[in-house]
């Protein structure tokens, strides 16, 4: 993929159901993958074959997410009701692990389930990637850098399914929340009985350990929604309270509940597009409608951090230790604020313009942003730069995008 040298990648368009519209020199198109280059120029990312030649295709980007410093993932396909009729487009449909340094894309045969609120692909420090398939199987991806191919290994057992809820620590321990299934029926019946729920950890040596399980006549459900990956030989997860998975010297895991860390029940929930969690050092942050619930590993306490200059953020981007959020102020104008997770400081970067409707933004670093807007006086889409002083300046570009979604910033 043609991504080398880009500052950021994003899926651009205007969301209307499952369709995006892109206005470009008098024509319209469905959603597309774009790259933001130095100098703030924008152009489409075109897939290329092994010879470097461009590939014409009708498939569109459905999901884009960052994995780590080395890889990102991209899902290509058709929206509901659309048909990818030609053979080339059908062959390109699927999910790819994309290497950032050279754009090499490695297709995953059984793609992960993606969501706005989950980390569908996670990594350990050895460079192995992990994901849960559409049918609930946990898979480990070992990247063969010599052959430029992915070796997939199914980790989860035959009689269990993962609820797309998992966390990976730096050592390669994988903590999953799932369901226990009855063995396959002898008559070949595909429907299998759910026996209960399980919280389980898979270890790098190939062994596994059940931390918690339950059974009921009506079947089980996801016991815990895992919120983040851990390190220092500890994994954390959030249930009614924060729970810690502690390993001893023989690598046996114990589940420990930390009392008083349930967060603020009176706090309104975050918007569906909010990140599930954020982490800076030994602190973990859970977005909510008013700010963040922050859990500290150091003293194992939870505190509430409230936002003063924005309500109900609807778009988030993370750059280094900062969270950039777009929402409304008390006058119902679009605002963008930066929240420094390390210091708890909130900074207003954009305080609204009554003549502009802001669809999206991309963080360039140093509090410098690009904004995608509509000028209400004439209905024109305006792409521009917001500098650190809060000044918005339109930029000349051949592509005017009414909304930016699914951003990956190259840091």
N, C-alpha and C positions, 0 to 999 in steps of 0.2 A: 504494500500500500504506500501511496505517496504521502508520507507524513514526516519525513526527515526535515528538520529545521523549523517545524511549526512551533508556535507558541502555545497553541491550544487546538483541540478538536471539539466539534459540537455538532449535534443534529439540529438543523435549523428549519423553521417553518412556523405556521400559525395553527395552533391546535384547535381542531373542530371534530370532536369525537376522536376517531382514530386516524384522522387525516390532517396533514400539515400543508399549508400553502406557502410557496416561496415566490415573491415577486421579483422578476429579473428581466430588465430591458424589454418590458412589454409582454412577457410570456409568463405562464404559471406552471408550476411543477409541484409534485408531492414532496414529502420531506427528503432531505439529502444530507450527506455528511460533508462538513466543511472544515477547512483549516484556517486558522488565524495566524498570519505570518508576521515577522518583524516589519514595522512600518504600517501595521494595521490593515494590510490588504487581506481580502478574503477570497478564497476560491474553493470550488468543489474538489473533494478527494475522489479520484477515479481509480477503481481497482485495476491492477495490472497483472499480466501473466508472468511466467518465469523469464521471459525475454525482455520484460520491461515495457511491453506494448499494452496500451489501454484496452480495457474490455468493456464493450457496450452491453448494458444489462438493464432490465426493468425492476430488479429488486431494490428495495429501499432499506435504510438503517432503521431497525426497530428498537435497539437498546445499545447503550455505550456506557461502559463503566471502567474506572481505574482499578487496577489490581495492586501494583506496587511500582517501584522505580523502574522496573524493567519491562513490564507487560501491561497491556490494557486488553479488554475484551469487547467485541463488536458482534451483534446479531443482525443478520441481513435476512430479509424475507418480504412477504406481502402482507398488507393490512387485510382485515376482515372484508370479504367481498371482492378482493382483488385476485387476479390470477396471474401467475408467472408462467406464461405459455411457452417461451422458447427454451431450448435445452440448456443454453449457457446460463440463463437466469435461474433455472431449477438447480443447476449444479452449484451455483454460488449461494443458494439459500442455506443458512445455518449459522452457527456461532464460531467465531475465530478468536484464538489467542494471538495478539499482535505484538511483536517485539518493537519497542519504541526506537531503539537505536538505528534500525534499518528498515522498519516497516514490514518485515517478514510476517506473513499471516499463516497460522497453522490451524486448520479446521478441526473442530471437535466433533466426533461422530454423534455423540449423544449429548445435546446441548443442555446447559443449566437452565433452571427456571429463574428468570430475572424479575426484580421487583424494585419499585422506587425506594422501599424502606429496608431492603436487605443488602448484604454484601454477597452477591451470588458466587463470586470466585474469590478465594482467599489464598494466601501464600505463607510458607515458612521461610526461614532464613537460608535454607538449602536451595531455594528456587523452585520447590515443588508447589504445584497449584492444586486446589481442592474445590469441588463443587458437588451439588446435588442435582441429579438428572430429573427430567420431567416425571418420571415414575418413582421418584423417591429413593434412588440409590446413590450412595456416597462414592465419589470417584476421585482418585488421585492422579494428577497429570505429572509425569516426569518428562521434562523437555530434553530431547536428544539434540544438543547443539551441533554435533558433528553432522548428523543427518537432516537437521532442521525438521524434525517431526515430533509429534507428541505420543508418548506411550501412556495409555490409559489403563489404570488398575482399579477394579471395583473393590472397595474396602468393606462396605456394609454386608451383613449376612443375608442369606436367602430369605429368611422368614422375618424380615423387618423392613420397614419403610421410613425414610427420614422426612420430617415435616418442613423441609427447606430451612431448617433452623440449626446452624452449626457455628462453631468457632474453632480457629486453629491457633495454637501457640507457636512460638519460634522454634520449638524442638520438634514439631510435627505431631503433637497430640491433637486429636480432633474430637471435640465434645459435641455431641449431637442430641437433639430431641426428636423422638420418633415413636413409632407404634410397632407393637409385636403382632405378627400375623400367624394364623394357623398354617400348617404345612399345606402344600398344593393338594387339591382333591384328586383322588385316583381316577375319577371320570373325566379329568381335564377341565373341569369347571374353572373359569378364570377368576370368578369372584371369591375372595378369600376372607375369612372371618377375622376381625380385629380382636385380639385377645387383651390388649391393654396398652398403656403408654410406658415409655422407657427413656431414661436419661443415661447416656452411655458414653464412654470415652474409648477411642481407638488409639493405640499406642504405636510409636514408630517401629517397634520390633515385631509388629504383626498381631500382637495380643489385644484383647479388649477387656473392659471392666464395666459392669453395670453399677451406676451410682445410685439410681433410684428407679423404682418401677411401681406400677399399679395395675390392677385388673378390675374389670367390671363386666357385668353381663351385657351391657350395651356397648362395650368397646371403649377404647381409650381416646385420648386427645393429646395434643402437644402440651407437655407438662411445664416447660419453661421456654420462653423466648430468649435465645442467646443474644447478647448485645455487643460483644466485642471480643477480639482476640486478646490473649494475655501473654505475659512474659515473666521472667524470673521464676519459672516453674510454677506459675499460678495461672489459672483461668478463672474468669469471673462471669457470672450470668445473673440475670435479673428475674426474680419471681415476685412474690409478695415483698420480699426483702432482697438485698444483694446476697448472692451466694458465692463462695470461694471454693475452688477445687485445689486442694493442697496435696503435693506429692511428697512422699518420704524418700529415703535413700534407696530403697528397693523399687522405687517407681510405682508404689501402690498409692492410689488416689483416694482422698477423703473429701466428702462434700460438707462444707461448713457454712451455716447460715449466719449472717452478720445482722444482729437485731438493730432496729431503729434506722434502717437504710431504705425504707420503702418509698421514700420521696414524698411529695406533697399531693395528697389525694384531691385537694380542692383546686389544684392547678388545672386549667383547661388543657386538653390534648393538643399536640402539635398538628399542623396541617399534614395531609397524607404524603406530601412530597418532602417532608423534613427528613434529614438523615436520622437513622436509627440511634446512633450514638456518635460521639467524637471523643478523641483522646489526645491529651497533651501531657507528656511525662507520666506522672503517677496519678493523674486526675482523669475522670471520665465524665462526659457531659451528655445528658439526655434532653433534647429540645422539647419545649412545651409551648403553649400558646402565649406565654408571657416571658419566657426566658429559658433557663436551663436548670435542671437539677444536677448538681455536681457531686460526684462521689470521689473521695480521696482514699487511695490505697494506704497512704502514710499513717493516718489515724483512723481509717475505716469509718468515716462519717459522711453524711449527706447534707448538703446545704442548697438553698434556693437562690439563684441569681436572676434577678428580674431585669427586663429591658424597659427603658424609660421612654425611648423615642420612636418606637415602632410597635404595632400591634398585629398579631396573627401573621407572622412572616409566611410568605407563600413560595419563596425561592431562596435556596441556600447554595453558597459555594464556599469551599474551604481552601484557603491558601496559607501554607505554613501553619502558624499557630492561630490564625484569625478565621472567624466565620463571617462571611458577608451575606446579609439578608435583605430581601426586598419585601415590602409590605405597605401598609397604610399608616399615616399618622392620625392624630385626632381630628384633623380637618378633611380626612378621607383623600389625601393626596398621596401619590407614590413617593416613597422614601427608601433609601438604601443606607443601612448602617453597618458598621464593622464592630464585631465583638472580639476582643482579645482574650482568648481562653486562659492565657498564662497570668494576666493581670486583672481580668474582670472589667476592663475599661471598655465603654461603649462610645463609638464615634459616629456622628452623623456625616455621611459623605455626600448625600444627595437629598435635598429637602423638597423636591417636587417642583413641577412647572405646570401651571393650569392649562397650557397649550400643548402639552406633551402627554401621551399615554405610553408608559414604558411596558414593553413586553418581556424583556429579558436583559441580562447583562453578563459580561465575562470579565473576570479579574485578570488584570495584566501584571499585577505586582505593584508594590509601593503605593497602594491606595489609588491606582490608576485603573479605570474601568472603560469598557466599551458598552454602550447602551443601544438597544434596538427599540425604536419608538415610532409612534404615529403622531404626526402633527395634526391636531384637531381642526385647525383653521382650514386646511385644504385636503385632509385625508392622506397626505403623502407619508410614506415610510421614510424615516430618517435614521441612518446609522451614524453614530458619532462617538467621540471620546469624552469621558468625564475625568478631568485631571484632579490632582490631590487637593486643589483649592475649591472644588465643587463646580467648576465651570464646564459647561457642555458645549462641545464644538462639533458640528457636522463634518463628516469625512466623505470624500468622494470615493464611491465604489460602484462597480457594475452590478453588484448583487445587493439587494435590499431585503433583509430577512425580518419578518414581522415577529418572530419569537425564537429565542435560543433555548434549546433543551439539551439535557444530557451532556454536560460539558466535562472534558478532561483537560486540565491545564498541565503543561509540561514544566515541572519545577526544577 
